[in-house]
Amino acid sequence: MPLGPSRSPRSIHIHCSPPCSAAFRSCAPTLSFHLDPSTIGNSSAAGFHCLSIPSSNFSSSLFNTCRAKMRCFSLFSIAVLLVPALAVSVTFNAIYDDIKRPLTEVACWDNKTGLIPGYDWENQGNVPPRILAMDAITGPTSTACVTCWILEYGDRARPFLAIDGTDSGFVLSLEGMNSLTNGKAKKLGHIVANATQVDMLNCGIYDPPDEDL
């Protein structure tokens, strides 16, 4: 379960990926930026002001100003991004590493529409970028189903797609937790990470699928 609000960041950590094919894993590497809240009023998606932050030390004044020009969803649902990150308990379950596991076994699967209407995903290997199970999900009608989250631990941040339920906290694949902890998932067992719900674009999900933005 969420442990409570974390520190209030001076900027919001997001990931932005260019439109790509259904083969998400062949997509160009995701670009990471921290949006400067003072520029939220600028709705230009062609070039927005951002801050490049080399570490998770938000108290540092050594920020580098940059300009990001990319094809991204306008404003990235800023209202959602501005919700303070929650500190959550995170662990792993290797069941989510099984790329052949049928999606019919996850809590968010709907027998009529599948996982996401318009996406013909059949197994976990189809899901970008990494799978997340969370205690807010109890079935396909849960509002947390198929939501995108950025998890931050130390100086690392990764996007995860919530598609399954669990008894408490967040559960990742072993690979996903290793990616977040620099290969220390088994050694650590459990961690406390900052979790922020972000726009679905950050998880490579577009509506309708494969439509250029």
Contacts in CASP RR format, 6 or more apart in sequence:
PFRMAT RR
TARGET T0000
AUTHOR 0000-0000-0000
METHOD contacts of the structure
MODEL  1
MPLGPSRSPRSIHIHCSPPCSAAFRSCAPTLSFHLDPSTIGNSSAAGFHC
LSIPSSNFSSSLFNTCRAKMRCFSLFSIAVLLVPALAVSVTFNAIYDDIK
RPLTEVACWDNKTGLIPGYDWENQGNVPPRILAMDAITGPTSTACVTCWI
LEYGDRARPFLAIDGTDSGFVLSLEGMNSLTNGKAKKLGHIVANATQVDM
LNCGIYDPPDEDL
1 88 0 8 1.000
1 89 0 8 1.000
1 135 0 8 1.000
1 168 0 8 1.000
1 169 0 8 1.000
2 86 0 8 1.000
2 87 0 8 1.000
2 88 0 8 1.000
2 169 0 8 1.000
2 195 0 8 1.000
3 86 0 8 1.000
3 87 0 8 1.000
3 88 0 8 1.000
3 89 0 8 1.000
3 192 0 8 1.000
4 86 0 8 1.000
4 87 0 8 1.000
5 84 0 8 1.000
5 85 0 8 1.000
5 86 0 8 1.000
5 87 0 8 1.000
6 84 0 8 1.000
6 85 0 8 1.000
6 86 0 8 1.000
6 87 0 8 1.000
6 194 0 8 1.000
7 58 0 8 1.000
8 84 0 8 1.000
9 58 0 8 1.000
9 84 0 8 1.000
9 85 0 8 1.000
10 37 0 8 1.000
10 58 0 8 1.000
11 34 0 8 1.000
11 35 0 8 1.000
11 36 0 8 1.000
11 37 0 8 1.000
11 51 0 8 1.000
11 53 0 8 1.000
11 58 0 8 1.000
12 34 0 8 1.000
12 35 0 8 1.000
12 37 0 8 1.000
12 78 0 8 1.000
12 81 0 8 1.000
12 82 0 8 1.000
12 196 0 8 1.000
13 32 0 8 1.000
13 33 0 8 1.000
13 34 0 8 1.000
13 53 0 8 1.000
13 150 0 8 1.000
13 152 0 8 1.000
13 157 0 8 1.000
13 196 0 8 1.000
14 32 0 8 1.000
14 33 0 8 1.000
14 34 0 8 1.000
14 35 0 8 1.000
14 76 0 8 1.000
14 81 0 8 1.000
14 150 0 8 1.000
14 198 0 8 1.000
14 199 0 8 1.000
14 202 0 8 1.000
15 30 0 8 1.000
15 31 0 8 1.000
15 32 0 8 1.000
15 33 0 8 1.000
15 150 0 8 1.000
15 157 0 8 1.000
15 159 0 8 1.000
15 198 0 8 1.000
15 202 0 8 1.000
16 30 0 8 1.000
16 31 0 8 1.000
16 33 0 8 1.000
16 68 0 8 1.000
16 70 0 8 1.000
16 72 0 8 1.000
16 76 0 8 1.000
16 201 0 8 1.000
16 202 0 8 1.000
17 27 0 8 1.000
17 28 0 8 1.000
17 30 0 8 1.000
17 31 0 8 1.000
17 201 0 8 1.000
17 202 0 8 1.000
17 204 0 8 1.000
18 27 0 8 1.000
18 28 0 8 1.000
18 70 0 8 1.000
18 71 0 8 1.000
19 71 0 8 1.000
19 206 0 8 1.000
19 210 0 8 1.000
19 211 0 8 1.000
19 212 0 8 1.000
19 213 0 8 1.000
20 26 0 8 1.000
20 27 0 8 1.000
20 28 0 8 1.000
20 204 0 8 1.000
21 27 0 8 1.000
21 210 0 8 1.000
22 119 0 8 1.000
22 209 0 8 1.000
22 210 0 8 1.000
24 128 0 8 1.000
24 129 0 8 1.000
24 204 0 8 1.000
25 128 0 8 1.000
27 128 0 8 1.000
27 204 0 8 1.000
30 129 0 8 1.000
30 159 0 8 1.000
31 68 0 8 1.000
31 70 0 8 1.000
32 157 0 8 1.000
33 50 0 8 1.000
33 51 0 8 1.000
33 52 0 8 1.000
33 66 0 8 1.000
33 68 0 8 1.000
34 50 0 8 1.000
34 51 0 8 1.000
34 52 0 8 1.000
34 53 0 8 1.000
35 48 0 8 1.000
35 50 0 8 1.000
35 51 0 8 1.000
35 76 0 8 1.000
35 78 0 8 1.000
35 81 0 8 1.000
36 49 0 8 1.000
36 50 0 8 1.000
36 51 0 8 1.000
37 82 0 8 1.000
38 49 0 8 1.000
39 48 0 8 1.000
39 49 0 8 1.000
39 50 0 8 1.000
40 75 0 8 1.000
40 78 0 8 1.000
42 48 0 8 1.000
42 49 0 8 1.000
43 74 0 8 1.000
43 75 0 8 1.000
45 70 0 8 1.000
45 71 0 8 1.000
45 72 0 8 1.000
45 73 0 8 1.000
45 74 0 8 1.000
45 75 0 8 1.000
46 69 0 8 1.000
47 67 0 8 1.000
47 68 0 8 1.000
47 69 0 8 1.000
47 70 0 8 1.000
48 67 0 8 1.000
48 68 0 8 1.000
49 65 0 8 1.000
49 67 0 8 1.000
50 66 0 8 1.000
50 67 0 8 1.000
50 68 0 8 1.000
51 63 0 8 1.000
51 64 0 8 1.000
51 65 0 8 1.000
51 66 0 8 1.000
52 63 0 8 1.000
52 64 0 8 1.000
52 65 0 8 1.000
52 66 0 8 1.000
53 60 0 8 1.000
53 63 0 8 1.000
54 62 0 8 1.000
54 64 0 8 1.000
55 155 0 8 1.000
56 152 0 8 1.000
56 154 0 8 1.000
56 155 0 8 1.000
71 212 0 8 1.000
71 213 0 8 1.000
72 201 0 8 1.000
72 213 0 8 1.000
73 199 0 8 1.000
73 201 0 8 1.000
73 213 0 8 1.000
76 198 0 8 1.000
76 199 0 8 1.000
76 201 0 8 1.000
76 202 0 8 1.000
77 198 0 8 1.000
77 199 0 8 1.000
80 197 0 8 1.000
80 198 0 8 1.000
80 199 0 8 1.000
81 196 0 8 1.000
81 198 0 8 1.000
81 199 0 8 1.000
83 196 0 8 1.000
83 197 0 8 1.000
85 152 0 8 1.000
85 194 0 8 1.000
85 195 0 8 1.000
85 196 0 8 1.000
86 194 0 8 1.000
86 195 0 8 1.000
86 196 0 8 1.000
87 192 0 8 1.000
87 193 0 8 1.000
87 194 0 8 1.000
87 195 0 8 1.000
88 169 0 8 1.000
88 170 0 8 1.000
88 192 0 8 1.000
88 193 0 8 1.000
88 194 0 8 1.000
88 195 0 8 1.000
89 168 0 8 1.000
89 169 0 8 1.000
89 170 0 8 1.000
89 190 0 8 1.000
89 191 0 8 1.000
89 192 0 8 1.000
90 151 0 8 1.000
90 153 0 8 1.000
90 169 0 8 1.000
90 170 0 8 1.000
90 171 0 8 1.000
90 172 0 8 1.000
90 177 0 8 1.000
90 180 0 8 1.000
90 190 0 8 1.000
90 191 0 8 1.000
90 192 0 8 1.000
90 193 0 8 1.000
91 169 0 8 1.000
91 170 0 8 1.000
91 171 0 8 1.000
91 172 0 8 1.000
91 177 0 8 1.000
91 189 0 8 1.000
91 190 0 8 1.000
91 191 0 8 1.000
92 171 0 8 1.000
92 172 0 8 1.000
92 173 0 8 1.000
92 174 0 8 1.000
92 176 0 8 1.000
92 177 0 8 1.000
92 185 0 8 1.000
92 189 0 8 1.000
93 133 0 8 1.000
93 171 0 8 1.000
93 172 0 8 1.000
93 173 0 8 1.000
93 174 0 8 1.000
94 173 0 8 1.000
94 174 0 8 1.000
95 101 0 8 1.000
96 124 0 8 1.000
96 131 0 8 1.000
96 133 0 8 1.000
96 164 0 8 1.000
96 171 0 8 1.000
96 172 0 8 1.000
96 173 0 8 1.000
96 174 0 8 1.000
97 173 0 8 1.000
97 174 0 8 1.000
97 175 0 8 1.000
98 124 0 8 1.000
99 123 0 8 1.000
99 124 0 8 1.000
99 125 0 8 1.000
100 123 0 8 1.000
100 124 0 8 1.000
100 125 0 8 1.000
101 123 0 8 1.000
101 124 0 8 1.000
102 122 0 8 1.000
102 123 0 8 1.000
103 109 0 8 1.000
103 114 0 8 1.000
103 115 0 8 1.000
103 121 0 8 1.000
103 122 0 8 1.000
103 123 0 8 1.000
103 124 0 8 1.000
103 126 0 8 1.000
103 127 0 8 1.000
103 163 0 8 1.000
106 115 0 8 1.000
106 124 0 8 1.000
106 133 0 8 1.000
106 163 0 8 1.000
106 164 0 8 1.000
106 165 0 8 1.000
107 133 0 8 1.000
107 137 0 8 1.000
107 138 0 8 1.000
107 139 0 8 1.000
107 140 0 8 1.000
107 142 0 8 1.000
107 145 0 8 1.000
107 163 0 8 1.000
107 164 0 8 1.000
107 165 0 8 1.000
108 115 0 8 1.000
108 137 0 8 1.000
108 139 0 8 1.000
108 140 0 8 1.000
108 142 0 8 1.000
108 145 0 8 1.000
108 146 0 8 1.000
108 162 0 8 1.000
108 163 0 8 1.000
108 164 0 8 1.000
109 115 0 8 1.000
109 140 0 8 1.000
110 140 0 8 1.000
114 121 0 8 1.000
115 121 0 8 1.000
115 127 0 8 1.000
115 146 0 8 1.000
115 163 0 8 1.000
116 146 0 8 1.000
116 205 0 8 1.000
116 209 0 8 1.000
118 208 0 8 1.000
118 209 0 8 1.000
119 126 0 8 1.000
119 209 0 8 1.000
121 127 0 8 1.000
124 131 0 8 1.000
127 161 0 8 1.000
127 163 0 8 1.000
128 161 0 8 1.000
128 203 0 8 1.000
128 204 0 8 1.000
128 205 0 8 1.000
129 158 0 8 1.000
129 159 0 8 1.000
129 160 0 8 1.000
129 161 0 8 1.000
129 203 0 8 1.000
129 204 0 8 1.000
130 158 0 8 1.000
130 159 0 8 1.000
130 160 0 8 1.000
130 161 0 8 1.000
130 172 0 8 1.000
130 173 0 8 1.000
130 175 0 8 1.000
130 176 0 8 1.000
130 179 0 8 1.000
131 160 0 8 1.000
131 161 0 8 1.000
131 163 0 8 1.000
131 164 0 8 1.000
131 172 0 8 1.000
131 173 0 8 1.000
132 149 0 8 1.000
132 151 0 8 1.000
132 160 0 8 1.000
132 161 0 8 1.000
132 162 0 8 1.000
132 163 0 8 1.000
132 164 0 8 1.000
132 170 0 8 1.000
132 171 0 8 1.000
132 172 0 8 1.000
133 162 0 8 1.000
133 163 0 8 1.000
133 164 0 8 1.000
133 165 0 8 1.000
133 166 0 8 1.000
133 170 0 8 1.000
133 171 0 8 1.000
133 172 0 8 1.000
134 144 0 8 1.000
134 149 0 8 1.000
134 162 0 8 1.000
134 164 0 8 1.000
134 165 0 8 1.000
134 166 0 8 1.000
134 169 0 8 1.000
134 170 0 8 1.000
134 171 0 8 1.000
135 165 0 8 1.000
135 166 0 8 1.000
135 167 0 8 1.000
135 168 0 8 1.000
135 169 0 8 1.000
135 170 0 8 1.000
136 142 0 8 1.000
136 143 0 8 1.000
136 144 0 8 1.000
136 162 0 8 1.000
136 165 0 8 1.000
137 144 0 8 1.000
137 145 0 8 1.000
137 162 0 8 1.000
137 163 0 8 1.000
137 164 0 8 1.000
137 165 0 8 1.000
137 166 0 8 1.000
138 165 0 8 1.000
139 145 0 8 1.000
139 165 0 8 1.000
144 162 0 8 1.000
145 162 0 8 1.000
145 163 0 8 1.000
146 161 0 8 1.000
146 162 0 8 1.000
146 163 0 8 1.000
146 200 0 8 1.000
146 205 0 8 1.000
147 161 0 8 1.000
147 162 0 8 1.000
147 197 0 8 1.000
147 200 0 8 1.000
148 159 0 8 1.000
148 160 0 8 1.000
148 161 0 8 1.000
148 162 0 8 1.000
148 197 0 8 1.000
148 198 0 8 1.000
148 199 0 8 1.000
148 200 0 8 1.000
148 201 0 8 1.000
148 202 0 8 1.000
148 203 0 8 1.000
148 205 0 8 1.000
149 159 0 8 1.000
149 160 0 8 1.000
149 161 0 8 1.000
149 162 0 8 1.000
149 170 0 8 1.000
149 195 0 8 1.000
149 196 0 8 1.000
149 197 0 8 1.000
149 198 0 8 1.000
150 157 0 8 1.000
150 158 0 8 1.000
150 159 0 8 1.000
150 160 0 8 1.000
150 195 0 8 1.000
150 196 0 8 1.000
150 198 0 8 1.000
150 202 0 8 1.000
151 157 0 8 1.000
151 158 0 8 1.000
151 160 0 8 1.000
151 170 0 8 1.000
151 172 0 8 1.000
151 180 0 8 1.000
151 193 0 8 1.000
151 194 0 8 1.000
151 195 0 8 1.000
152 193 0 8 1.000
152 194 0 8 1.000
152 195 0 8 1.000
152 196 0 8 1.000
153 180 0 8 1.000
153 181 0 8 1.000
153 191 0 8 1.000
153 193 0 8 1.000
153 194 0 8 1.000
156 179 0 8 1.000
156 180 0 8 1.000
156 181 0 8 1.000
156 182 0 8 1.000
158 176 0 8 1.000
158 179 0 8 1.000
158 180 0 8 1.000
159 198 0 8 1.000
159 202 0 8 1.000
159 203 0 8 1.000
160 170 0 8 1.000
160 172 0 8 1.000
160 176 0 8 1.000
160 203 0 8 1.000
161 203 0 8 1.000
161 205 0 8 1.000
164 171 0 8 1.000
165 171 0 8 1.000
170 193 0 8 1.000
170 195 0 8 1.000
172 180 0 8 1.000
174 185 0 8 1.000
174 186 0 8 1.000
176 185 0 8 1.000
177 185 0 8 1.000
177 191 0 8 1.000
178 184 0 8 1.000
178 185 0 8 1.000
180 191 0 8 1.000
180 193 0 8 1.000
181 188 0 8 1.000
181 191 0 8 1.000
200 206 0 8 1.000
200 207 0 8 1.000
201 213 0 8 1.000
206 213 0 8 1.000
END
